[in-house]
Amino acid sequence: MNLLKKKKLIARTLKLGVDKVILDNNSLEEIKQAITRQDIRELVQQGIIRIKETKGRRKLKPKTRRRQGSVRKKVKNSKRKYIIKIRKLRRLKK
């Protein structure tokens, strides 16, 4: 018995996805006769229609944002030597 339309109605009523709805195989006739949203809510209370539990995700810590001016980097020693050498050469060239 295809109850996809009923599953969609149940999902819309309970505000969740179609995959979260579990129907009881023993009482498919009762599910088939449920037409209104109130009928569906009653079936949920009776336990004929069940809802899968949500698989949670860990909450990530929000990344702290640094302003552009607050970042200080060390100038590498090799670059420092290069700068000194080039300045000497430029002075010599003048």
C-alpha positions, 0 to 999 in steps of 0.5 A, spaced: 500 500 500 502 506 497 502 511 503 506 517 500 501 522 500 499 521 507 506 521 509 507 528 506 500 530 509 503 528 516 510 531 514 506 538 513 502 537 519 508 536 524 512 541 520 518 536 519 521 532 513 518 526 509 523 521 511 522 523 519 515 520 519 515 512 521 508 509 520 506 503 524 505 497 519 499 493 523 495 499 523 495 502 516 488 502 515 487 507 520 492 511 517 489 510 510 482 513 513 485 519 517 484 525 512 484 531 517 490 534 520 486 533 527 486 525 525 493 525 524 495 529 531 491 524 534 494 518 531 501 521 533 498 521 540 496 514 540 503 512 537 501 509 531 505 515 527 512 516 530 517 521 529 525 519 528 529 523 532 534 528 529 541 527 529 544 532 532 551 536 530 556 539 535 555 546 535 562 550 533 565 555 536 564 562 532 571 564 530 573 570 533 575 576 527 581 580 528 581 587 525 586 588 519 590 593 524 591 588 530 595 583 526 602 583 527 607 579 523 615 578 525 619 580 519 623 574 517 631 574 518 633 573 511 628 578 509 631 583 514 638 581 511 636 582 504 633 589 506 640 592 509 644 589 503 639 592 498 639 599 502 647 599 502 647 597 494 642 603 493 646 608 497 653 606 493 649 606 486 647 614 488 
